[in-house]
Amino acid sequence: MAHQALEKWVEQIAQITQPKTLHWCDGSEEEIESLYELMTSDGTLTKLNESKHPNSYLARSDVNDVARVEGRTFICSALKEDAGPTNNWMAPEEMHAVIDPLFEGCMDGRVMYVIPYLMGPAGSPLSKVGIEITDSPYVVANMRIMTRMGKVALDELGEDGDFVKGLHSTGDLAPDQRYISHFPDENLIMSYSSNYGGNALLGKKCFALRLASVLGKREGWLAEHMLILGITSPEGKKRHICAAFPSACGKTNLAMLVPPQEFLDAGWKVETIGDDIAWLKFGPDGKLYAINPEFGFFGVAPGTSMETNPNALLSCRANTLFTNVALCPDNTVWWEGLTEEPPVSAIDWKGNPWTPESGDKAAHPNSRFTAPAKQCPSISGDFDSPAGVPVDAIVFGGRRSTTTPLVYEAFNWQHGTYLGATMTSEKTAAAAGKVGELRHDPMAMLPFCGYHMADYWQHWLDIGEKGGDKMPRIFHVNWFRKDSEGRFVWPGFRDNMHVLKWIVDRCDGIGKAKETPIGLMPDPDSLDLEQLELEPEDVELLFSVDKEEWKEEVAEQAEYFKNFGDKLPGGIQDELDALKSRIDN
């Protein structure tokens, strides 16, 4: 290797961290087998039943290190105003003064692993290279599944290519020393005292969203917290959809959707390109193209089953790392929702004996599986396409029991940007705060946008202006409308295909829609709802737009936008004013 800047940086980090040895990761089978052997021998991993979970392992994390920690995640831009009101900010020099000393000698007695990794397909103009330095073999094993690791990344980097620097150490996992820090002006991520995925796998949220969103603004593209799926009609025409949802809103289920039997019989096909992150850039034809920068799935285990998401469950059938799930006596894994009946006994995620009478969860609610994306039965043949896929539609959605109809289309790109900017979702019992309380999560990017959210909205508007009439159509969906008795009205899951078909029909110019104050809505007849046997009052509720409820919505949105002061884009304010006028008339 002759990339002098990379070699110099690695040498500098080795001098600071003082590791026992240094290892350049190549992503080979021999390397991962050696790491698995190391981690099983020291108790970090438990090898699972080879016949039922081939080449798969279970890891348990420290009980204080089980999730992303937004309160310990910082954007260290030069100016506080560049981070904006939705991010934790610390001045770069101040953060360096705090975090740099933590890395001094932190790898004493440990191996320093240098992980070259590629985000996106090899040879793609949309892809980028990262280098993560870590002292965690668990991180190496996960990064091997989640990214294209080793020689492929170094080949892409060449002798003088740019790369994002990531420095990570597990430290001693002390929560008060936990920092996940992003330095946009240095193309640098520093993460200390955590070994959890989103905090330690620096290619994921840290690079692919927080830093990439800043790079996208500089370079004229979008880094988004979006799934990517392809839909092929019986006539053989393929359309591609990107969709953004807050947590607990069915994002992974939609990414891996299995259409209802009647759609399959008619010849419809749904394919998965990505379940979490999309990078969108303009192609030579002026359209937006999307790639999934990741190579694997970092999926939430609880609730995943053959009933709810068969493709996700089949994706982790082999070659998978499970974290914080339960271990059964036969060395298989289990989590709540996997089967109707729980096991008679198990070892819980903390390593303690467990039975159904224990009272505690066997698996942690945020337990995970890290699995190769190519094992997904619905994975698209375009998954590795260097060009990416042309984006025909963008979908936003949240969990709303009232007010928001099943589906509607934005009038134009500016209106669609406004729909994304005003995305809200009701808190569930698992979230802090009052159940049902609204949480704003613009474009599902609240914890992941690496700069001022109002500047991010303006960037969306600028992208739309550049793309003109070639921009994707934008839609909003809500699978979670409830009736007066608190019952979900829409069946959801596989039946969301009815809504996807209408979205595709709109892209093809054949889907019927009527204008309402909030956007373009389908006639219920155009969604082919007969098979669902919904009651007439259910259908009416799903497509209702109550002006009194929307007047409250407009007032709440206006109050929310005050957080962004003079930075609020004029185009967003114009859309709020226009909605208010339409609702009032």
N, C-alpha and C positions, 0 to 999 in steps of 0.2 A: 504494500500500500504506500502511496506517495502523496497523500493529502497532508501537507505540512501543517496546516492550521489545526486539523483534527489531532494529529500526533502530538503537537505542542500542547493542546488543551488537555488531552489524556495524561500527558506527563505532568502537567501542573496539578491536576486533581490527585494524581498518585502521590505527589510530594506533600500535598495538604492532608490527605486522608490516611496515608501511611499503611496501606494494605500489606498483608502477608505475601500475597501473590496477585498478579494481574492476569486476567483471562479475556481474550477477545472472542466473543461469541460468534459462531459460524452457522448456528441453526441446524446442525447435522443431527442425524439419528444417534450417532455415537455420543455426541455431547449431551443430548437430553437424557439418554439412558444412564449416563454417568451421574447427571444431576438428580434423576429420580432415585438412583441407588443411594446417593449421598443423603437425600432428604428422608428416605424411608429408614435409613440406618440411624439417623439422629432424631427420629420421631416427628419431624415436620410433616411428613405425609404418611398415610396408611394406604397400602395397595389394596384395591378393591377386587372383588370376585372376578377372576379373569374370564370366565365363561359368560357372565352377565354384564360386566363392565370392562371389556377388553382395554388393556393399556390405560386404565383410569385410576385416579388417586383422590383421596380425601384429605383436605387440610382444615385445621382449626386455627382461627386467629385469636389473638388476645381479646378478652371480653371488652376491653375499652377501645378496640380498633376494628369496628365492624361496618363502617359506612363512611361516605364522604363527610367532611366536617366543614360546612360552609363558613362557620365562624372562625376557622383557622386557615381559610383560603384567601389569599391576598393578590390584588393586582397592583404591581409596583411600577406604575407609569410615572413619568417625570412630574407631571402635574396632577393634583388631586381631581381637578375637574375632568380630566380625560378618563378617569375610572368611573365617574358618575355616581349617582345616589344608590344604585343597586349593587355595587361591589364594595368589599372591604379594601381600603387603600392604605398603603404605607409607602413613604418615599423610598426610592431605590437604595440610597445611601443608608437610610435608617434600617431597612430590612437587612441589607448586607452586614451591618454592624451587629445585628441580632443573630442571623442565621450562619454567617460564614464561620464564626468561632465554633459552632456546633459540629462542623465537619472536620475540624482539626483533629487528626488522629483517630477519627471515628471508625476506621476500618482496620485498626490494629488487630492482628490475629485473624482477620477475615480475608476472603477473596474479593477483589475488585473486578466485577464483570463489566465489560464494555459491550453494549448491545447496539450494533448498527441496525436500524429498521427502516422500512419503506412504508409510508402511508399512501396506499393506492396501488393500482396495477403497475407492473414494470413497464417502462417505456411510455407512460402516460404523461402528457403535458400538465395534467391535473395533480400529479403525485408529488410528494415531498419527502425528504430524508430527515430522520431524527437519530440522535445518538443518546442513549441513556446509559449512564454509569450508575451502578448499584452494587450493594453488598448482599443482595437477597437472591438466592437461587430460586425461590418461589416466584419472584418477579420475572426472572429470566424464563422460567417455564411458562408463565402466563403470556409474556410478550411473544414467545415463540408461536403461540396459538393465535394471538390477537393481531399480529403484524407479520409482514413479509420480512424475515430477519436474516441477517448475515450477509453473504456475498452479494445477493441481489441488491441490497441497499448500498453497499460499497461501490458496486459497478455503476449504480445510478448516480452516486455522488461524484465519481471521477476524481480527478486530482485537485480540483479547485471549486467544487460545487458548494452551495450553501446548505447548512443543516441547522436544525433546532437542537440546542444543547439541553440535556436533562441530567440533573445530579440528584441521586436519591440514596438515603441511608435509613435503615430501620431504626438506628439509634438504640435506645433502650425502651422505646414505645411509651415514653412519659407523655401524657396528654398535654402538659403545660409547655412541652418543647416541640409540639407538633405544628409544623408550618408547611403549607403548600403555597409556594410563592412563585409568581409569574412576573418576569421582567421583559415586557414587550420590546423595549428599545435594545435589549441585549440578545433577543431570541433565546432566552434562557428560562428554564424551570428549575427550581430547587425545592425538594421535598424531603422533610426530615421527621423521623419518629412515627412513621406509620408504615404498615405493610399491606394495607387494604387496597383493593384494585384501583378505585377512582383516585386515590391519593398517591399510589405508588407505580401504577402502570402509566407512565407519563405520556405515552402515545395517545391515550384515550381522551378524557375530557380536557386534560391540561394542554396538550398540543392540538388535538384535532378540533377543539372548539375554542378554548380561551385564547391561545396564541394564534390559531388559524383564523379566528374572526378578525383579529387585528391585521394579519397578513392579507386577508381578503379585502379589507377596507383599503389598504395601501395599494393593492394590485388589481382591484376591480372584480372580485368574485365573492361568493358567499360560503361561509362555513356554518352549517346548520344542524341542529339537533333533530334530524329527520330520518325516517325510514325511507327506503326506495323500493317500490315494487313495480312489476310489469304485468299488464293485463292484455291477453290476446283474445280477440273476438272469434266467434265461429268462422268468420270470413278470413281469418288469418292476419288481421291488422293488430299491431301491437302498440299500446300506449303505456307511458310511464308516469307514475305518480310519486311525489315526495310528500310526506305528511309529518306534521309536528304535533305531539300531544304531551301534556304534563304527565307526571307519574300517575299510575293507577287509572289510566284512561284507555288501555287496550292497544298500545302502540305495537308491541311485539306480536300480539295476536293478529293484528291487521297485516303486519309485514309478512307473516307466514300463513295467511288466510287460505283455508281449503273451502272452495265454493260449495254451496248446497248441491245436492245430487242433480237437481234439474238443470243447473247451470253446467255442470260437468257433462251431463248427457247431451246438452245442446252444443258442446264444443268450446266452452270458455276455459281459459287457463290463467292461473295466477302464479307468478314467479317472484322469488325473493332476491333482491340485490343487496339490501342492507336493512338492518333492524334498528339502527340507533343514530348514525351520523352520515350526513351527505355533504360533499363539497360540490358546489355548482359554479361552473365557469362557462363563458361564451365559447361556442365552437366556431369554426370557419364560416358556417352558414348563418351566424348571428343568433342562433338559438342557445338557450341554456342547456348544458349537459351536466349530468351528475355522475359522480363516482362514490362508492363506499370506500373511505380510506382504510377501513379495518379489514382484517382477514379472518376474524372469528367473532363469536358471540360471547358477551359477558352477561348472561341472562339471570334474572331473578328466578330462583327455584320454586318457592312456595306458590301454590296455585297452578303450576304448570302440570298438565296431565294429558292423557290421550283424548280426553273430552274437550278440554279448553284449548289446547294447542299441540296437536299431535306432531307437527313438523318440528317444533322446538324440542319436544321430548326425544324424538328420533335423532335430532342433531347431536344430542349428548349421549348417544348409545355407546360410544367408544372414544378413546383418545381424549378424554375429558378430565379437567381438574374441577372437583367439587369443593366448595368452601363453606363451612359452617352448616352443613346439613347433618341429618342423623345417620348413624351407622347401625345397620341391622346385624343380628348374630351371624348371618351367612356372608358378611362383608359386602352387602349391597347397601345402597343409600335410600333414604326416605325423607320426605318433607310433607308438611301439611298440604293437602289437596292432591297429592300424587295418586292416592287410592282412596276409595270410600272408607275402607276399614284400616285403621292404623295397625302397625305391627304390635304384637303382644309385648315385646320389649325391644329396647334399642339403647345405644349410647347417644346422648344428646350432643348438641353442637358445642357444649362446654366440656365434653368428655366425661359426663356423669351418667350413671344408669338412669334409664327413663322407662316409664310405662304410661299408658293412656290416662292413668289415674294421678300422674305426677302433678298435673295442674299447669306446668310450664310448657312452652312450645318445644318440640323435639328439635326442629330446625330454626335457626334465627330468621326472623321475617325478611331480612335482607341477604339471606344465604344465596349463593351464586353457583352457576356452572360456567366454565370457560371451555368452549367447544369450537372446533374448526367449522367455519361457515360452509365449506364445501360438503360437509356431511348432511346438510339440510336437504331433505327430499325435494323441496321446492326451489332450490338455488337456481338462479338463472344462468344460462349459457353466456350472458353478457357480464357476469360477475368480474371477469378479468379483462374486459374490453378496455384497451388504453384510451379509446375515445370517450368512454363513458356512455351514458344513454341519454337521449333527448328528453327533456322534462316537458310533459304536456299539461300537467296539473299540479298544483300545490294545495294541500288540505291542512287546515287548522282545526283543532277540536279540543274541547274541555269537558269536564263533568259538571253538568248543570241539570238540576231536577226541575227547574222552571224556566220560563222566559225564552230560551234558545231553541229553535225548531230543529228537526232532525237533520236537514241539510239546506243550505242556500249558497248561491254563487255571488261573488263580488261583481260589481258593475264594471270594474276595471282594475288595473294593477295598483293604483293609488288607494282605491277603496279596499282592495285585498290586503295591502300593507297595514291599513288601519284595522282590519279584522284580526291580523296577527298581533298588532300592538296592543289590542284590547282583550286578548285571550285571558279568560279566567276559568278557574276550576274550583269546585267545592272541596274543602278538606274532608278526608275520610277519618275514621276512628283511629287509624294508625298515625295520623299527622298531629303535630302539636297545634293546640288551639281548639276552637269550638267546631264541632262537627257541622258541616254545611256552610261554614264561613267561607267567603270567597277569597281566593288568593290569586293575585295577578301574576301571570307567568308569560310575558310577551314572547311569542314564537316558541314557547317552551325553552327559552334561553336564559331565564332569570339567573340561574347559578353558573352560566357558562359563557355569557358574553364578556369578552375581555376588555371592553371599553364602554364609554358612556352610552346608555341604552337609547337616548334620543339621537345621538350620532349614528347609531346602528340603524334606527328607523330611516334616517335621512339617506344612509347608504342604500337601503332597500329601494327608496324612491329614485335615487340616482341610477341604480341598476335598471329599474323599470324604464326610465327615460332613455337609457342607452339601447335597450332591447326593443323598444317600440312595440309594434304589433306582433312581434315574434315571441313575446313573453308568455309564459304558461298562464292558464286560467287559474283563479284562486277560489277556493271553496271553504266553507265552515261546516262542521258536522257536530252532532251531539247525540251520542248513543244512550244517554242517561236520563232522558225526560221521565218524570214520574207523574202518576195521577194523584187525585186527592187523598187516596188511601196509602200513598207511599210505594206503590207498585211500579216497577220499571215497565214502561209501555212498549218499548222497542226490544225485540228478542236479542239483538246484537250478535256477536261472534260470527259464525258463517253467514248469517243473514245480512251482514253489512255489505255483502256482495250486491244486494239490490241497489244500494246507494252508489257503490263504485261503478256499476253499470250506467247509471244515469250520468255520473261525472264523465265517463268515457263517451257516452252519447253526446254530451254537451261539447266535448272536444272535437267530436266528429261532425258537429253541426246538425245533429238530428234529434237531440234531446229537447223536449218542450219545457219551457219555463215561463213563469209570469212574474211581472215586476211587483215587488212589495216595498214598504219603506226601508227594510233592512237589506234587501238584495233580491236576486233572482231565485225563485223557488219552483220546484217541480209540482205539477199536478200529481196527486197521489197515483193516478192511473198510469203515469209514465214510469213508476217504480215497480210495476208488476207485483203488487202486494197481495194478490188473491191467494197465493199459496200459503201465506202466513196466517190467514184466518183471523185478522185483527178485527176487533169490534169497531163499528163506525165512529164511536166517540174517541177511541184510541187514535184512529187515523186523524181525526179532527185536531186532537191535542198535539200530535206530532208535528203538524204543519201550521199550528196557530201562531199568530203574532199579535200579542196583547199590547195595545198601545200604552196602557197605563203602566204595565210592567216595563216597557221599553223607555218610558219617560224616566222611570227610576234608574234604569240602566244608563241612560245618557247622563243623568246628573252624577252618578257614581263615577263614570268615566271621566267627566270633566274635573271632578275632584282629584282623581288619580293623576291626571296629566299635570296638575299643579306641582307635582314632585319634580318635574323636569324643567320648570321655569322657562326662561327665554330660549332654551335649546330645543324646545318642542318644535318639530318641523312644521312649517306653514301648511304643508299638504295634509298632515295629520289633523291639525286644527280645522282645516277646511272640511274634512270628512266628518268630524264631530258636529260642526255647525250644520252641515247638509243633512245628517241623520236627524238632528233635533228638528230641523225644519220639516222633514218628511213625516216624522212622528206627530208633530203638532198640527199638521194639516189634515 
